Amino acid sequence: MRLARARFDDVAVVAKDPDRYAGCGATLLRDASAARTPLSGLLAGLSWCRADALFAFGVDMPFAVDAALLEALEAAGGGAAVPVHGGVPQPLSAIWRPEPCLAVSVAETLGPLALARAAGAAFLEWSDPRPFLDCDTRGDLEKLA
């Protein structure tokens, strides 16, 4: 979260129970959707966003705010810019443009990748795996450090 706050003017955490993140230094947004999918949280963030673009990533991804990746995604254009690592799209570490993304209709059950495609996303090959690693425990973080 520290890296996100240093890089971006506005930082928000979207969660079903955002109070869990109180004190993290971000705006807390409630994902009020009954669906349990990353897309519902992404749509909540896109609805909140007042900028031309937003970088969305999982709070369990400690290396997601990677300067080189962000610069490449910003330059990629499209309704979204999604990195692809090892042939696998990484829509949970991507740049999303609210206007085109909110203008398309995608069922929440389809997920962020369906939204990216519907919004005319640019897909960008990225060889470094670090921005896409997640850490679910302190032990995971210690192993990656």
C-alpha positions in Angstrom: 0.0 0.0 0.0 2.9 2.3 0.8 4.1 2.1 -2.9 0.7 2.8 -4.2 0.3 5.9 -2.0 3.7 7.2 -3.1 2.8 6.7 -6.8 -0.8 7.7 -7.1 -2.8 10.7 -5.9 -5.8 8.6 -4.9 -5.7 5.1 -3.5 -8.7 3.0 -2.6 -9.3 -0.5 -1.2 -12.5 -2.2 -2.4 -13.7 -5.1 -0.3 -16.8 -6.8 1.0 -15.6 -5.8 4.5 -13.5 -2.7 3.9 -13.2 -2.0 7.7 -10.6 -4.8 7.8 -8.3 -2.2 6.0 -8.9 0.7 8.3 -5.7 2.6 8.9 -4.0 1.6 5.7 -4.1 5.2 4.3 -6.5 4.5 1.5 -10.1 5.4 0.8 -12.2 2.4 1.8 -15.0 1.3 -0.6 -17.6 -1.4 0.0 -18.2 -3.9 -2.7 -21.9 -4.2 -2.2 -22.5 -6.8 -4.9 -23.7 -10.2 -3.9 -21.3 -11.7 -6.4 -18.0 -13.0 -5.1 -15.8 -12.1 -8.0 -12.9 -9.7 -8.6 -15.1 -8.1 -11.3 -17.6 -6.7 -8.7 -14.8 -5.0 -6.8 -13.2 -3.7 -10.0 -16.6 -2.2 -11.1 -17.0 -0.6 -7.7 -13.5 1.0 -8.1 -14.2 2.1 -11.6 -17.5 3.8 -10.5 -15.6 5.6 -7.7 -12.6 6.7 -9.9 -12.6 10.3 -11.2 -9.3 10.0 -13.1 -9.0 9.0 -16.8 -7.5 5.7 -15.7 -7.0 3.5 -12.7 -4.5 0.9 -11.8 -6.2 -2.1 -10.1 -4.3 -4.8 -8.3 -4.8 -7.2 -5.4 -3.9 -6.0 -1.9 -2.0 -9.3 -1.6 0.4 -8.4 -4.5 3.3 -6.6 -2.8 5.3 -6.0 -6.1 2.4 -4.9 -8.3 3.3 -1.2 -8.3 6.2 -1.7 -10.6 7.3 1.6 -12.3 8.4 -0.1 -15.6 5.2 -2.1 -15.9 3.0 0.9 -15.1 4.8 3.0 -17.8 4.4 0.2 -20.4 0.7 -0.2 -19.5 0.1 3.5 -19.6 1.6 3.7 -23.1 -0.4 0.7 -24.4 -3.7 2.5 -24.7 -7.1 0.8 -25.1 -10.1 0.7 -22.8 -7.8 -1.3 -20.5 -4.2 -2.4 -20.6 -3.6 -5.9 -19.4 -0.1 -7.5 -18.9 0.4 -11.0 -20.1 3.0 -13.2 -18.4 3.9 -16.6 -19.7 0.9 -16.5 -22.0 -1.5 -15.8 -19.1 -3.3 -12.5 -19.0 -3.0 -10.7 -15.6 -6.2 -8.6 -15.4 -5.8 -8.2 -11.6 -2.7 -6.1 -12.2 -3.9 -3.8 -15.1 -4.8 -0.3 -16.0 -8.5 0.3 -16.6 -10.2 3.3 -18.1 -13.5 4.0 -16.4 -15.4 5.5 -19.3 -15.0 2.6 -21.8 -15.1 -0.1 -19.1 -18.3 1.2 -17.5 -19.9 1.6 -21.0 -19.9 -2.1 -21.8 -22.1 -4.7 -20.2 -20.4 -7.8 -18.8 -22.0 -10.3 -16.5 -20.1 -10.4 -13.2 -19.8 -14.1 -13.5 -17.6 -13.7 -16.6 -14.8 -11.8 -14.7 -12.3 -9.0 -15.4 -10.8 -10.6 -18.5 -14.2 -10.5 -20.2 -14.5 -6.9 -19.3 -11.1 -6.1 -20.7 -11.9 -7.8 -24.0 -15.3 -6.0 -24.2 -13.7 -2.7 -23.5 -11.1 -3.1 -26.2 -8.1 -3.8 -24.0 -4.5 -3.7 -25.2 -2.6 -6.9 -24.1 1.1 -6.4 -23.3 3.6 -9.2 -23.0 5.6 -8.9 -19.7 8.4 -11.2 -18.8 9.0 -10.3 -15.1 6.8 -12.4 -12.9 7.3 -10.2 -9.7 4.4 -7.8 -10.2 1.9 -10.7 -10.4 3.1 -12.6 -7.3 0.7 -12.7 -4.4 1.4 -13.2 -0.7 -1.4 -14.5 1.5 0.6 -14.8 4.7 3.6 -13.0 6.3 5.5 -16.3 5.6 4.8 -15.9 1.9 6.1 -12.4 2.0 9.3 -13.4 3.8 9.9 -16.1 1.2 9.6 -13.6 -1.7 11.6 -10.8 0.0 
